[in-house]
Amino acid sequence: MYMSLKERLMRTKMQSLLKLLACLALLYGCAQNNIIRNESVNQNSRVRYIVIHFTTENFSESLKTLTQTSDRPVSSHYLIPSPNDATYPRKKLIPYQLVAETQRAWHAGKSYWQGEKSLNDSSVGIEIVNTSFCSAPIEVQSQDNDNLPGLQDCRFKAYPKVQIELVVKLLKEILARHTDIATVNIVGHADIAPDRKVDPGPLFPWETLHNLGIGPWPDPQTTLTYLKQFESIPPPLALLQKALKTYGYFIDVTGKNDSQSRLAVRAFQFHFRQHKPSGLFDAESAAILFALIERYRNELLRDLLLEYGWQPA
């Protein structure tokens, strides 16, 4: 078939373009070092925990602290701003990602949860702008029953609804990406470091998050059943300390209301018994703890109940 000069030129250009694309594809393959990808099914996410913090500072100072060089460098994966913060530059609240989830942020420090230490290695950290504070840092000292240590004087501030809505949205996105995160592994900084930290404090709405499908909470009816039993026959303190350790907290079983025990109990109460974070066990705190173990660590419950003298059903 006869081809015009214009058609022949177009054909030549098309052939040249195809050769160029072929060369580019070859170069791309070289750039990839000829790696053959064959995805294994035998893998999971490195992320197993989510740790929630408050900043104690306004947005501007928080962002600076979490992103710039200092003599005590810290960071987190996310920073959640607060409404009505004069240092926040936007009209709409938007999460700031400071560290990729694949990277290790420096937010947890010396930490422990149910036998695992150094949770920076396996967690996502979320800092929430909130200016709650304590007048002095925690000082852990050995004390006996006759000389109970005083806990810090802290001033806690509520979390605005719009801020919590942003936290919930972010948490759901993280959980969708990291499906191996267990419910009990969504914790506060105080939960994993009770001898150093108090955040996110007793005003953080853990129950609200649970009702939205995020994080642990005791079943009310189960809690009531344990409460009636423990009001009748109080468990010994050593057993309650053992139960707290069973659930996940770092605590030595001493049988004494010593400093380390009060700090761990207070952290637990900040999370699950927020109206009275005394640092001392009582029937209500014990009932909540056992209801949590029954719901989330049921395989460990039987031995605790047998030690208490309560024959499991």
Residue, then its C-alpha position, 0 to 999 in steps of 0.5 A: m500500500y502506498m504511503s505518503l511522505k507524511e505517513r512515513l515520517m509519522r511511522t519513523k517517529m513512532q518507531s523512535l518513540l517505542k525504542l526510547l520507551a524500551c530503553l527507559a524500561l531497561l534503565y529502570g530495571c537496572a536501577q532496581n538492581n534486577i530484584i525479583r519481588n515474590e511476596s511472602v504470606n509469612q509476615n506481619s506489621r512491626v507495630r503492635y502498640i499505640v501509645i497516647h501522650f499529652t504534650t504539657e505545652n502549646f502547639s508551637e512549643s510542642l512542635k519545636t520539642l518534637t522536631q528539633t535538636s535538643d539535649r534530650p531529643v524526643s519525637s512522636h509519629y503524630l501531633i494532634p493540635s488543640p482548638n483555641d490555641a493561639t500558636y496553631p497556624r490553621k483554622k482547621l485542626i489537622p494531624y501533623q505526622l512527624v515520623a513515618e510509621t515505619q520508623r522508630a520515634w522516640h516517645a515511649g522511653k523506658s517502658y514496659w507492657q506485659g513482659e515487653k520493654s522498650l516500646n519505641d521499637s514496636s509502637v506508634g506514638i501520638e502526642i496530643v496538645n494539652t497543657s496539663f501538668c504536675s508541679a514536680p516530677i515523680e520520685v520513686q522511693s521505697q516506702d512501707n505501709d506506715n509511711l505512704p508516699g504522697l503522689q504529685d500535685c497535678r492539674f489536668k485539663a479536659y480534651p475538647k470534643v473536636q480534638i478527640e474526634l480527630v484522635v479517633k479518626l487517626l486511630k481508626e486509620i492506624l488500626a486499619r493499617h496495622t491489624d495485629i494491634a491487640t485491643v489491650n495494646i492501645v495504652g497511655h504513656a502512664d500505663i507503660a511508664p507509671d514510675r515516670k509519666v501521668d499522661p494522658g491523665p484521668l480526663f482522657p476519654w478512654e471509655t468513649l474511645h472503647n464505645l467507638g471500637i477503640g481500646p479496652w474497657p471492662d464489661p459493666q455486669t462482669t465488674l459488678t459480679y466481682l465487686k460484690q464478691f470483693e466487698s464480701i471477701p477483699p483480695p490480699l494486696a499481693l494478689l491484686q499486684k499480681a493481677l495488675k502485672t498479669y494485665g500488663y503493668f510493671i509492678d513488683v509483687t511486694g504485698k505492700n502499699d509502697s511507692q512503686s505499687r501506688l504509682a502503678v495502681r494510680a496509672f491503672q486508675f487514670h485509665f479505668r477508674q478515673h473519678k478516684p485515682s488514689g493509687l490505692f486498691d479498693a474493691e471497685s478497682a479490684a473488680i475492674l481489674f479482674a473484669l478486664i483480665e476476664r475479658y482480654r486475658n482470660e487464659l490467665l484468669r483461672d490461676l488468679l481466681l484459684e489463688y484468691g480461693w474462688q473456684p472458676a465456673 
